[in-house]
Amino acid sequence: MKTLSLLLLALFTCLLMPCCRGSGGPAQRVGYEMDRAAYKVGGGIARAGQSIQRAAR
């Protein structure tokens, strides 16, 4: 009986896991926003570098 209940619990958990794929927890959302901010800063630095190269010609 104990094995059967553990098996059913494991099966139930495996079926519910794909449903939990939302936007993640708070730490994951903060990490995502930090990645976006770093990407935007990198783009700005690249544009600034291109402007400096054009001005130096």
PDB file as gemmi writes it, atoms N, CA and C in Angstrom:
CRYST1    1.000    1.000    1.000  90.00  90.00  90.00 P 1                      
ATOM      1  N   MET A   1       0.821  -1.193   0.000  1.00  0.00           N  
ATOM      2  CA  MET A   1       0.000   0.000   0.000  1.00  0.00           C  
ATOM      3  C   MET A   1       0.867   1.259   0.000  1.00  0.00           C  
ATOM      4  N   LYS A   2       1.949   1.213   0.757  1.00  0.00           N  
ATOM      5  CA  LYS A   2       2.827   2.371   0.836  1.00  0.00           C  
ATOM      6  C   LYS A   2       3.491   2.641  -0.520  1.00  0.00           C  
ATOM      7  N   THR A   3       3.894   1.575  -1.187  1.00  0.00           N  
ATOM      8  CA  THR A   3       4.540   1.714  -2.490  1.00  0.00           C  
ATOM      9  C   THR A   3       3.566   2.266  -3.521  1.00  0.00           C  
ATOM     10  N   LEU A   4       2.333   1.788  -3.468  1.00  0.00           N  
ATOM     11  CA  LEU A   4       1.319   2.251  -4.409  1.00  0.00           C  
ATOM     12  C   LEU A   4       1.033   3.730  -4.207  1.00  0.00           C  
ATOM     13  N   SER A   5       0.926   4.168  -2.977  1.00  0.00           N  
ATOM     14  CA  SER A   5       0.654   5.586  -2.729  1.00  0.00           C  
ATOM     15  C   SER A   5       1.841   6.449  -3.155  1.00  0.00           C  
ATOM     16  N   LEU A   6       3.067   5.979  -2.946  1.00  0.00           N  
ATOM     17  CA  LEU A   6       4.238   6.729  -3.404  1.00  0.00           C  
ATOM     18  C   LEU A   6       4.289   6.788  -4.928  1.00  0.00           C  
ATOM     19  N   LEU A   7       3.919   5.700  -5.574  1.00  0.00           N  
ATOM     20  CA  LEU A   7       3.893   5.663  -7.032  1.00  0.00           C  
ATOM     21  C   LEU A   7       2.857   6.630  -7.576  1.00  0.00           C  
ATOM     22  N   LEU A   8       1.687   6.657  -6.974  1.00  0.00           N  
ATOM     23  CA  LEU A   8       0.642   7.578  -7.404  1.00  0.00           C  
ATOM     24  C   LEU A   8       1.056   9.029  -7.164  1.00  0.00           C  
ATOM     25  N   LEU A   9       1.703   9.295  -6.056  1.00  0.00           N  
ATOM     26  CA  LEU A   9       2.185  10.642  -5.766  1.00  0.00           C  
ATOM     27  C   LEU A   9       3.238  11.074  -6.794  1.00  0.00           C  
ATOM     28  N   ALA A  10       4.147  10.177  -7.136  1.00  0.00           N  
ATOM     29  CA  ALA A  10       5.176  10.484  -8.137  1.00  0.00           C  
ATOM     30  C   ALA A  10       4.543  10.728  -9.504  1.00  0.00           C  
ATOM     31  N   LEU A  11       3.571   9.921  -9.868  1.00  0.00           N  
ATOM     32  CA  LEU A  11       2.886  10.084 -11.155  1.00  0.00           C  
ATOM     33  C   LEU A  11       2.142  11.406 -11.191  1.00  0.00           C  
ATOM     34  N   PHE A  12       1.453  11.728 -10.121  1.00  0.00           N  
ATOM     35  CA  PHE A  12       0.707  12.983 -10.032  1.00  0.00           C  
ATOM     36  C   PHE A  12       1.651  14.177 -10.141  1.00  0.00           C  
ATOM     37  N   THR A  13       2.793  14.101  -9.479  1.00  0.00           N  
ATOM     38  CA  THR A  13       3.777  15.176  -9.523  1.00  0.00           C  
ATOM     39  C   THR A  13       4.336  15.343 -10.939  1.00  0.00           C  
ATOM     40  N   CYS A  14       4.617  14.237 -11.607  1.00  0.00           N  
ATOM     41  CA  CYS A  14       5.151  14.301 -12.975  1.00  0.00           C  
ATOM     42  C   CYS A  14       4.138  14.886 -13.945  1.00  0.00           C  
ATOM     43  N   LEU A  15       2.888  14.649 -13.700  1.00  0.00           N  
ATOM     44  CA  LEU A  15       1.862  15.202 -14.579  1.00  0.00           C  
ATOM     45  C   LEU A  15       1.662  16.690 -14.351  1.00  0.00           C  
ATOM     46  N   LEU A  16       1.889  17.149 -13.140  1.00  0.00           N  
ATOM     47  CA  LEU A  16       1.692  18.566 -12.835  1.00  0.00           C  
ATOM     48  C   LEU A  16       2.893  19.428 -13.172  1.00  0.00           C  
ATOM     49  N   MET A  17       4.075  18.861 -13.258  1.00  0.00           N  
ATOM     50  CA  MET A  17       5.283  19.644 -13.487  1.00  0.00           C  
ATOM     51  C   MET A  17       5.231  20.461 -14.784  1.00  0.00           C  
ATOM     52  N   PRO A  18       4.771  19.923 -15.902  1.00  0.00           N  
ATOM     53  CA  PRO A  18       4.722  20.750 -17.113  1.00  0.00           C  
ATOM     54  C   PRO A  18       3.782  21.941 -16.975  1.00  0.00           C  
ATOM     55  N   CYS A  19       2.807  21.874 -16.092  1.00  0.00           N  
ATOM     56  CA  CYS A  19       1.873  22.982 -15.902  1.00  0.00           C  
ATOM     57  C   CYS A  19       2.512  24.137 -15.155  1.00  0.00           C  
ATOM     58  N   CYS A  20       3.622  23.922 -14.515  1.00  0.00           N  
ATOM     59  CA  CYS A  20       4.258  24.953 -13.687  1.00  0.00           C  
ATOM     60  C   CYS A  20       5.295  25.746 -14.460  1.00  0.00           C  
ATOM     61  N   ARG A  21       5.206  25.792 -15.743  1.00  0.00           N  
ATOM     62  CA  ARG A  21       6.237  26.450 -16.555  1.00  0.00           C  
ATOM     63  C   ARG A  21       6.020  27.938 -16.705  1.00  0.00           C  
ATOM     64  N   GLY A  22       5.293  28.579 -15.863  1.00  0.00           N  
ATOM     65  CA  GLY A  22       4.986  30.000 -15.968  1.00  0.00           C  
ATOM     66  C   GLY A  22       6.220  30.863 -16.091  1.00  0.00           C  
ATOM     67  N   SER A  23       6.127  32.054 -15.581  1.00  0.00           N  
ATOM     68  CA  SER A  23       7.234  32.989 -15.720  1.00  0.00           C  
ATOM     69  C   SER A  23       8.313  32.760 -14.670  1.00  0.00           C  
ATOM     70  N   GLY A  24       8.164  31.769 -13.843  1.00  0.00           N  
ATOM     71  CA  GLY A  24       9.188  31.448 -12.857  1.00  0.00           C  
ATOM     72  C   GLY A  24       8.981  32.196 -11.564  1.00  0.00           C  
ATOM     73  N   GLY A  25       9.872  31.963 -10.652  1.00  0.00           N  
ATOM     74  CA  GLY A  25       9.799  32.609  -9.353  1.00  0.00           C  
ATOM     75  C   GLY A  25      10.392  34.005  -9.395  1.00  0.00           C  
ATOM     76  N   PRO A  26      10.385  34.675  -8.268  1.00  0.00           N  
ATOM     77  CA  PRO A  26      10.899  36.044  -8.227  1.00  0.00           C  
ATOM     78  C   PRO A  26      12.378  36.150  -8.613  1.00  0.00           C  
ATOM     79  N   ALA A  27      13.182  35.210  -8.158  1.00  0.00           N  
ATOM     80  CA  ALA A  27      14.611  35.270  -8.481  1.00  0.00           C  
ATOM     81  C   ALA A  27      14.838  35.056  -9.974  1.00  0.00           C  
ATOM     82  N   GLN A  28      14.061  34.182 -10.582  1.00  0.00           N  
ATOM     83  CA  GLN A  28      14.211  33.938 -12.012  1.00  0.00           C  
ATOM     84  C   GLN A  28      13.778  35.160 -12.817  1.00  0.00           C  
ATOM     85  N   ARG A  29      12.720  35.827 -12.379  1.00  0.00           N  
ATOM     86  CA  ARG A  29      12.278  37.042 -13.082  1.00  0.00           C  
ATOM     87  C   ARG A  29      13.303  38.156 -12.948  1.00  0.00           C  
ATOM     88  N   VAL A  30      13.905  38.303 -11.769  1.00  0.00           N  
ATOM     89  CA  VAL A  30      14.941  39.322 -11.573  1.00  0.00           C  
ATOM     90  C   VAL A  30      16.147  39.009 -12.454  1.00  0.00           C  
ATOM     91  N   GLY A  31      16.532  37.747 -12.521  1.00  0.00           N  
ATOM     92  CA  GLY A  31      17.647  37.351 -13.382  1.00  0.00           C  
ATOM     93  C   GLY A  31      17.369  37.650 -14.840  1.00  0.00           C  
ATOM     94  N   TYR A  32      16.138  37.393 -15.257  1.00  0.00           N  
ATOM     95  CA  TYR A  32      15.764  37.682 -16.650  1.00  0.00           C  
ATOM     96  C   TYR A  32      15.862  39.182 -16.926  1.00  0.00           C  
ATOM     97  N   GLU A  33      15.366  39.997 -16.005  1.00  0.00           N  
ATOM     98  CA  GLU A  33      15.427  41.451 -16.198  1.00  0.00           C  
ATOM     99  C   GLU A  33      16.867  41.947 -16.185  1.00  0.00           C  
ATOM    100  N   MET A  34      17.717  41.348 -15.364  1.00  0.00           N  
ATOM    101  CA  MET A  34      19.133  41.734 -15.354  1.00  0.00           C  
ATOM    102  C   MET A  34      19.796  41.376 -16.679  1.00  0.00           C  
ATOM    103  N   ASP A  35      19.457  40.220 -17.238  1.00  0.00           N  
ATOM    104  CA  ASP A  35      20.003  39.832 -18.533  1.00  0.00           C  
ATOM    105  C   ASP A  35      19.573  40.814 -19.615  1.00  0.00           C  
ATOM    106  N   ARG A  36      18.303  41.213 -19.584  1.00  0.00           N  
ATOM    107  CA  ARG A  36      17.812  42.175 -20.581  1.00  0.00           C  
ATOM    108  C   ARG A  36      18.533  43.507 -20.447  1.00  0.00           C  
ATOM    109  N   ALA A  37      18.724  43.966 -19.201  1.00  0.00           N  
ATOM    110  CA  ALA A  37      19.404  45.241 -18.975  1.00  0.00           C  
ATOM    111  C   ALA A  37      20.845  45.178 -19.459  1.00  0.00           C  
ATOM    112  N   ALA A  38      21.526  44.067 -19.175  1.00  0.00           N  
ATOM    113  CA  ALA A  38      22.919  43.925 -19.628  1.00  0.00           C  
ATOM    114  C   ALA A  38      22.997  43.906 -21.152  1.00  0.00           C  
ATOM    115  N   TYR A  39      22.025  43.280 -21.793  1.00  0.00           N  
ATOM    116  CA  TYR A  39      22.000  43.239 -23.262  1.00  0.00           C  
ATOM    117  C   TYR A  39      21.822  44.649 -23.830  1.00  0.00           C  
ATOM    118  N   LYS A  40      20.931  45.423 -23.219  1.00  0.00           N  
ATOM    119  CA  LYS A  40      20.702  46.788 -23.689  1.00  0.00           C  
ATOM    120  C   LYS A  40      21.941  47.660 -23.476  1.00  0.00           C  
ATOM    121  N   VAL A  41      22.595  47.506 -22.332  1.00  0.00           N  
ATOM    122  CA  VAL A  41      23.813  48.275 -22.063  1.00  0.00           C  
ATOM    123  C   VAL A  41      24.892  47.893 -23.073  1.00  0.00           C  
ATOM    124  N   GLY A  42      25.015  46.611 -23.364  1.00  0.00           N  
ATOM    125  CA  GLY A  42      25.997  46.165 -24.348  1.00  0.00           C  
ATOM    126  C   GLY A  42      25.745  46.770 -25.716  1.00  0.00           C  
ATOM    127  N   GLY A  43      24.475  46.862 -26.101  1.00  0.00           N  
ATOM    128  CA  GLY A  43      24.133  47.486 -27.383  1.00  0.00           C  
ATOM    129  C   GLY A  43      24.494  48.958 -27.395  1.00  0.00           C  
ATOM    130  N   GLY A  44      24.264  49.635 -26.282  1.00  0.00           N  
ATOM    131  CA  GLY A  44      24.619  51.052 -26.192  1.00  0.00           C  
ATOM    132  C   GLY A  44      26.120  51.258 -26.268  1.00  0.00           C  
ATOM    133  N   ILE A  45      26.878  50.403 -25.633  1.00  0.00           N  
ATOM    134  CA  ILE A  45      28.348  50.500 -25.683  1.00  0.00           C  
ATOM    135  C   ILE A  45      28.833  50.247 -27.108  1.00  0.00           C  
ATOM    136  N   ALA A  46      28.229  49.306 -27.794  1.00  0.00           N  
ATOM    137  CA  ALA A  46      28.631  49.022 -29.178  1.00  0.00           C  
ATOM    138  C   ALA A  46      28.330  50.218 -30.078  1.00  0.00           C  
ATOM    139  N   ARG A  47      27.167  50.838 -29.884  1.00  0.00           N  
ATOM    140  CA  ARG A  47      26.838  52.020 -30.698  1.00  0.00           C  
ATOM    141  C   ARG A  47      27.790  53.171 -30.387  1.00  0.00           C  
ATOM    142  N   ALA A  48      28.144  53.339 -29.115  1.00  0.00           N  
ATOM    143  CA  ALA A  48      29.088  54.401 -28.747  1.00  0.00           C  
ATOM    144  C   ALA A  48      30.448  54.144 -29.380  1.00  0.00           C  
ATOM    145  N   GLY A  49      30.873  52.890 -29.388  1.00  0.00           N  
ATOM    146  CA  GLY A  49      32.151  52.549 -30.018  1.00  0.00           C  
ATOM    147  C   GLY A  49      32.140  52.824 -31.511  1.00  0.00           C  
ATOM    148  N   GLN A  50      31.037  52.540 -32.165  1.00  0.00           N  
ATOM    149  CA  GLN A  50      30.936  52.794 -33.598  1.00  0.00           C  
ATOM    150  C   GLN A  50      30.964  54.310 -33.859  1.00  0.00           C  
ATOM    151  N   SER A  51      30.306  55.074 -33.015  1.00  0.00           N  
ATOM    152  CA  SER A  51      30.326  56.536 -33.173  1.00  0.00           C  
ATOM    153  C   SER A  51      31.740  57.092 -33.005  1.00  0.00           C  
ATOM    154  N   ILE A  52      32.467  56.551 -32.052  1.00  0.00           N  
ATOM    155  CA  ILE A  52      33.853  56.998 -31.837  1.00  0.00           C  
ATOM    156  C   ILE A  52      34.704  56.646 -33.044  1.00  0.00           C  
ATOM    157  N   GLN A  53      34.525  55.468 -33.606  1.00  0.00           N  
ATOM    158  CA  GLN A  53      35.297  55.071 -34.778  1.00  0.00           C  
ATOM    159  C   GLN A  53      34.971  55.956 -35.980  1.00  0.00           C  
ATOM    160  N   ARG A  54      33.698  56.283 -36.151  1.00  0.00           N  
ATOM    161  CA  ARG A  54      33.332  57.171 -37.264  1.00  0.00           C  
ATOM    162  C   ARG A  54      33.926  58.558 -37.080  1.00  0.00           C  
ATOM    163  N   ALA A  55      33.928  59.037 -35.843  1.00  0.00           N  
ATOM    164  CA  ALA A  55      34.457  60.385 -35.569  1.00  0.00           C  
ATOM    165  C   ALA A  55      35.968  60.418 -35.752  1.00  0.00           C  
ATOM    166  N   ALA A  56      36.655  59.311 -35.539  1.00  0.00           N  
ATOM    167  CA  ALA A  56      38.105  59.270 -35.643  1.00  0.00           C  
ATOM    168  C   ALA A  56      38.582  59.219 -37.093  1.00  0.00           C  
ATOM    169  N   ARG A  57      37.722  58.944 -38.018  1.00  0.00           N  
ATOM    170  CA  ARG A  57      38.137  58.834 -39.432  1.00  0.00           C  
ATOM    171  C   ARG A  57      38.380  60.157 -40.058  1.00  0.00           C  
TER     172      ARG A  57                                                      
END                                                                             
